[in-house]
Amino acid sequence: VEFIPMADKLNEGRQLIRDYGCYGCHKIEGWQHLVKPGPSLQKITAKASKEWIKNWIWNPHAFNPKSKMPAFFNQANNSAPEFKNKNMAEVNAMAEYI
């Protein structure tokens, strides 16, 4: 069921899942049939440098304030100084993988 009458919160939550493409990374029963959101990254290295990719991963909203890509770093749960090395290692690993 796509829309449930009188279930405003549930319907709003489902719309957020759709808008942000949460089902692209999270297994959500009933959402497997949808095309995963986001652009193809197959030829990204022909368009962008590794440094640009790292900056994008670190803060996607700095480049595009309307980006739907979530910001994973500098959040309340990982912004303390002791997380700096771990965060940079993760960014470097993601950029290397891409």
C-alpha positions, -999 to 999 in steps of 0.1 A, spaced: 0 0 0 15 33 -11 -8 57 9 -27 50 41 -56 73 49 -53 91 83 -17 79 88 0 112 82 32 104 101 36 71 83 29 85 49 54 114 56 80 89 66 75 68 35 78 100 14 111 108 31 124 73 23 114 79 -13 128 114 -15 161 105 1 165 71 -15 171 54 18 162 21 1 193 24 -20 215 15 9 191 -1 34 171 -32 28 135 -22 33 109 -48 26 87 -38 -3 111 -13 -17 135 -37 -35 118 -31 -69 128 5 -71 158 17 -90 186 28 -67 190 66 -67 221 85 -76 243 89 -106 266 63 -120 301 66 -107 316 43 -134 335 71 -151 338 96 -123 376 97 -124 374 111 -159 354 140 -146 367 146 -111 400 144 -92 405 122 -62 408 154 -41 374 167 -53 359 133 -46 373 134 -10 359 169 -5 325 158 -18 324 128 5 335 149 35 308 175 29 285 171 -1 264 202 9 295 225 7 295 219 -31 257 216 -36 235 228 -7 205 210 -22 224 177 -24 204 147 -13 236 128 -4 238 127 34 267 142 52 283 114 73 311 134 88 312 162 114 280 149 130 273 149 167 284 113 170 318 116 152 330 152 154 352 149 185 389 152 180 395 115 187 375 106 155 396 128 132 420 100 121 392 75 117 370 99 97 399 108 73 408 71 69 371 64 59 370 93 34 403 82 19 391 46 16 358 56 0 376 79 -25 401 51 -33 372 26 -39 354 50 -62 
